[in-house]
Amino acid sequence: MQRDDAFLRAWRDTAVQSPIQSEPEDEDRQRPPLHFRTLWISDLHLGTPGCQARALLDFLKHTECETLFLVGDIIDGWQLKRHWYWPQAHNDVIQKLLRKARKGTRVIFIPGNHDEFARKYLNHNFGGIDVADEWIHETADGRKLWIIHGDLFDGVIQCAKWLAYVGDSLYEFTLKLNRHLNSLRARMGLPYWSLSKYLKGKVKRAVSYVGDFEAAVAREARNRGAQGVVCGHIHHAEMRDIDGILYCNDGDWVESLTALAEHADGTLEIIDWAQHMPVPSKEPAPREVVAA
């Protein structure tokens, strides 16, 4: 049995058979939850060392919403196939998502390319989490937003998937190098700095790729009669107008620690959770969860 199917079955069995235990009372009285109508997060990349699980858990603990969209690349099946990495903190994230669904939050999971195995389960429900290929969300002020991960508009993914795997490996190497670099910077008393973001901003081909991707997604949203689009995939949080279409990218939880939020009146904003964290996020030494 492939690990893809094994993981999805484990998720289902956990949701159906294991009771969701009540959380301990929040000791941090100074940080009550922030309330939103809708939240969007993507590109968590659970199953990789780069996932900022501690910051993600802090976000999930200190936010409440009616609907939570998981906009793809929640679980990194590509990396898990190469090397099984699943520390306890990543398990805690899954349990927290299941707990939110159990307590009444509508949770909608739209798979991406890294968790494309979940596309075999479209229109199914796992522990209260609905799996869908795409979605049309209507904001409180009446705007229709098309929700999609975005990999279908990535020429590399569609035309040369082997190249995407190579790029993914290089990205993981960059993140590993970045972790060592920031460990040194921390000892020197310097703030966190993202090597990957720096390279994306400096390499002209990368800048052009992002622009082309955003334009293609916005164009398709217009074709579908939507006033806006929410996507992930490129790990670049952004909210701007593209030829009359509101383009929103909720970023990622590897570098950016960002989410897209809808307030009660329909106003949208990008939340930088690093600004809400009480202390800089430092991942503890991982404790592996042994696969059955």
Secondary structure, DSSP 4 states (H G I P E B T S, - for coil): --HHHHHHHHHHHHHHHS--PPPPPPS-TT-PPEEEEEEEE----BTSTT--HHHHHHHHHTEEEEEEEE-S-SB-HHHHHHS---BHHHHHHHHHHHHHHHTT-EEEE---STTGGGGGGTT-EETTEEE-S-EEEE-TTS-EEEE---GGG-HHHHH-HHHHHHHHHHHHHHHHHHHHHHHHHHHTTPPP--HHHHHHHH-HHHHHHHHHHHHHHHHHHHHTT-SEEEE-SS---EEEEETTEEEEE---TTTT-EEEEE-TTS-EEEEEGGGT-SS---PPPP-BPPP-
